[in-house]
Amino acid sequence: MADWDERYSRGEHATLEPSRLLVRAVEIFAAQAGGESPGGRRALDLACGAGRHAVFLASHGFVVTAVDSSGVGVQLTRERGRERGLWLDARVADLEGGEFQIAHDSYDLVCDFYYLQRDLFPSIRDGVRRGGLFVAAIHLTDDDPEVKAMNPDFLLRPGELREEFREWEVLHYDETAGHDGDAGEHTRRSAEIIARKQ
C-alpha cells in the first residue's frame, strides 16, 4: 500500500468534489424518502481513498463507514471530516485480506468508486438493506495499449457490472466511451451503476 500512501501524500487523487454519479444517487435517495434528509441512514464507502465521497455522504446526513488499506488516505478522510465538523468512521483495512466484513442488511447506501474486488459483490448485495442503493464506477477493459497492459483482475468486462446486479432495479447504467467525467483523476473507460435493492 506504500504506492497509494505516496500518491495521497503528494496530493494526488485528493479532490473533495464528489463524483456526479454519487450526487445523483443521493438525490434519488432523497426523492424516494419524500425529500427528507437521510439523517441516521447508514452508508459504506469502499476503498474510500482520501475521503471525498465519505465526506460528501456525511455532509448529507448519512452515518458513514469508510474503509481503505491506505493509512494516509484514511487519515486524510478523518481530517477532512473533522475540519467540517462531521463524524465518520474511517478505518484502515485490507479488503482483499478480509480485514473488513460487510455486515448483513446493514447499509442504506454502499458506494464503490474505481475499486474492483469481484468476491465482494455477494457481500455488497447482502449488506444493502431493501430499498437501499449501490453506486459504483469501475474501470473497464479497453483496447488502449496502456489498459491492455494492466492486470485484468482490476478491470470489468463489458456488461459484467450490470449482470452482478441483474436482480436489482437498475436506475442508471452506462459504459463510458472515454473519460468518464468524474471529478477525480480517472481518464479510462468505466462502467457506472446506480441500483436499488428490491
C-alpha positions as CSV (number, residue, x, y, z in Angstrom):
1,M,0.0,0.0,0.0
2,A,3.1,2.2,0.0
3,D,2.3,3.3,-3.5
4,W,-1.1,4.7,-2.6
5,D,0.2,6.2,0.6
6,E,2.8,8.1,-1.5
7,R,0.2,9.3,-4.0
8,Y,-2.1,10.7,-1.3
9,S,0.9,12.3,0.4
10,R,1.8,14.0,-2.8
11,G,-1.8,15.3,-3.1
12,E,-2.8,13.0,-6.0
13,H,-6.4,11.8,-6.1
14,A,-7.2,14.3,-3.4
15,T,-10.1,16.3,-4.8
16,L,-13.0,16.8,-2.4
17,E,-15.5,17.1,-5.3
18,P,-17.7,14.1,-5.3
19,S,-18.5,12.0,-8.3
20,R,-21.6,13.3,-10.2
21,L,-22.9,9.8,-10.0
22,L,-22.9,9.8,-6.2
23,V,-24.5,13.2,-6.2
24,R,-27.3,11.8,-8.4
25,A,-27.7,8.7,-6.2
26,V,-28.1,10.9,-3.1
27,E,-30.8,12.9,-5.0
28,I,-32.6,9.7,-5.8
29,F,-32.3,8.6,-2.2
30,A,-33.8,11.8,-1.0
31,A,-36.6,11.6,-3.6
32,Q,-37.6,8.1,-2.6
33,A,-37.6,9.3,1.1
34,G,-40.1,12.0,0.1
35,G,-37.5,14.7,0.1
36,E,-36.5,14.1,3.7
37,S,-32.9,14.2,4.9
38,P,-31.2,10.8,5.1
39,G,-30.3,11.5,8.7
40,G,-29.4,8.4,10.5
41,R,-29.2,6.3,7.4
42,R,-26.0,4.2,7.1
43,A,-23.6,4.4,4.2
44,L,-20.4,2.5,3.4
45,D,-17.7,3.9,1.2
46,L,-15.4,1.0,0.0
47,A,-11.8,1.9,-0.9
48,C,-12.5,5.5,0.2
49,G,-9.1,6.9,-0.7
50,A,-8.8,10.5,0.6
51,G,-12.4,10.6,1.6
52,R,-14.2,12.8,-1.0
53,H,-17.3,10.5,-1.0
54,A,-17.3,9.8,2.7
55,V,-17.2,13.5,3.5
56,F,-20.0,14.2,0.9
57,L,-22.2,11.5,2.4
58,A,-21.6,12.6,5.9
59,S,-22.4,16.2,5.0
60,H,-25.8,14.9,3.7
61,G,-26.7,13.3,7.0
62,F,-25.5,9.7,6.4
63,V,-23.8,7.8,9.2
64,V,-20.7,6.8,7.2
65,T,-18.2,4.0,7.5
66,A,-15.2,4.5,5.1
67,V,-12.7,1.8,4.5
68,D,-9.3,1.8,2.7
69,S,-6.0,0.0,3.0
70,S,-4.0,3.2,2.8
71,G,-3.3,4.7,6.2
72,V,-2.5,8.1,4.6
73,G,-5.9,8.1,2.7
74,V,-7.8,7.2,5.9
75,Q,-6.0,9.9,7.9
76,L,-6.9,12.4,5.2
77,T,-10.5,11.2,5.3
78,R,-10.7,11.7,9.1
79,E,-9.0,15.1,9.0
80,R,-11.4,16.3,6.2
81,G,-14.4,15.2,8.2
82,R,-13.1,16.9,11.4
83,E,-12.4,20.1,9.6
84,R,-16.1,20.2,8.5
85,G,-17.5,19.2,11.9
86,L,-18.6,15.8,10.5
87,W,-18.3,12.5,12.3
88,L,-17.4,9.5,10.2
89,D,-15.9,6.1,11.0
90,A,-12.8,5.8,8.8
91,R,-10.9,2.6,9.1
92,V,-7.7,1.2,7.7
93,A,-8.4,-2.3,6.5
94,D,-7.2,-4.6,3.7
95,L,-10.4,-5.6,1.9
96,E,-8.7,-8.3,-0.1
97,G,-7.3,-9.7,3.1
98,G,-10.7,-9.9,4.6
99,E,-9.9,-7.3,7.3
100,F,-13.4,-5.7,6.9
101,Q,-16.6,-7.7,6.7
102,I,-19.7,-6.1,5.2
103,A,-22.4,-7.0,7.8
104,H,-25.7,-8.4,6.6
105,D,-28.6,-5.9,6.0
106,S,-26.6,-3.0,7.4
107,Y,-26.4,-0.2,4.9
108,D,-28.8,2.1,3.1
109,L,-26.2,3.0,0.5
110,V,-22.9,1.4,-0.5
111,C,-20.5,3.1,-2.9
112,D,-17.5,1.7,-4.7
113,F,-15.5,4.0,-6.9
114,Y,-12.6,2.7,-9.0
115,Y,-12.0,-0.4,-6.9
116,L,-12.7,-3.9,-8.2
117,Q,-12.7,-6.9,-6.0
118,R,-15.1,-9.4,-7.6
119,D,-15.6,-11.6,-4.5
120,L,-17.0,-8.5,-2.6
121,F,-20.1,-8.4,-4.9
122,P,-22.1,-11.0,-2.9
123,S,-21.3,-9.3,0.4
124,I,-22.3,-5.9,-1.1
125,R,-25.6,-7.3,-2.2
126,D,-26.2,-8.9,1.2
127,G,-25.1,-5.8,3.1
128,V,-27.5,-3.4,1.4
129,R,-31.0,-3.1,3.0
130,R,-34.1,-3.5,1.0
131,G,-34.8,-0.2,-0.8
132,G,-31.1,0.8,-0.4
133,L,-28.7,1.8,-3.2
134,F,-25.5,0.5,-4.6
135,V,-23.5,3.1,-6.5
136,A,-20.3,2.4,-8.5
137,A,-18.0,3.5,-11.2
138,I,-15.3,0.9,-12.0
139,H,-12.8,0.8,-14.9
140,L,-13.5,-1.4,-17.9
141,T,-11.2,-3.4,-20.2
142,D,-10.2,-1.4,-23.3
143,D,-8.2,-1.7,-26.5
144,D,-5.9,1.0,-25.3
145,P,-2.4,-0.5,-25.0
146,E,-1.9,1.0,-21.6
147,V,-5.1,-0.6,-20.3
148,K,-4.3,-3.9,-22.0
149,A,-1.1,-4.0,-20.0
150,M,-3.0,-3.7,-16.7
151,N,-3.9,-6.7,-14.6
152,P,-7.3,-7.8,-15.9
153,D,-8.3,-8.7,-12.3
154,F,-8.8,-5.0,-11.7
155,L,-10.9,-4.3,-14.9
156,L,-14.5,-5.2,-15.5
157,R,-15.7,-6.9,-18.7
158,P,-18.4,-5.1,-20.7
159,G,-21.8,-5.9,-19.1
160,E,-20.3,-7.6,-16.1
161,L,-21.3,-4.9,-13.5
162,R,-24.9,-4.9,-14.7
163,E,-25.0,-8.7,-14.6
164,E,-23.9,-8.7,-11.0
165,F,-27.0,-6.6,-10.1
166,R,-29.4,-8.1,-12.6
167,E,-32.0,-8.9,-9.8
168,W,-32.0,-5.3,-8.6
169,E,-33.8,-2.3,-10.1
170,V,-31.1,-0.6,-12.2
171,L,-31.8,3.1,-12.1
172,H,-28.7,4.1,-14.1
173,Y,-26.2,2.1,-16.1
174,D,-23.6,3.3,-18.6
175,E,-20.3,2.2,-20.0
176,T,-18.5,5.4,-20.8
177,A,-16.7,5.8,-24.2
178,G,-13.7,7.6,-22.7
179,H,-13.0,9.9,-19.8
180,D,-16.0,9.3,-17.5
181,G,-16.4,13.0,-16.5
182,D,-15.6,12.2,-12.9
183,A,-14.2,15.0,-10.7
184,G,-11.2,12.8,-9.8
185,E,-8.2,11.8,-11.9
186,H,-9.9,8.9,-13.8
187,T,-9.4,9.0,-17.5
188,R,-10.2,5.5,-18.6
189,R,-13.5,3.9,-19.6
190,S,-15.7,2.9,-16.8
191,A,-18.9,1.1,-16.0
192,E,-21.3,3.1,-13.9
193,I,-24.3,1.9,-12.0
194,I,-27.0,3.0,-9.6
195,A,-29.1,0.1,-8.5
196,R,-31.8,-0.3,-5.9
197,K,-32.3,-3.5,-3.9
198,Q,-35.8,-4.8,-4.3
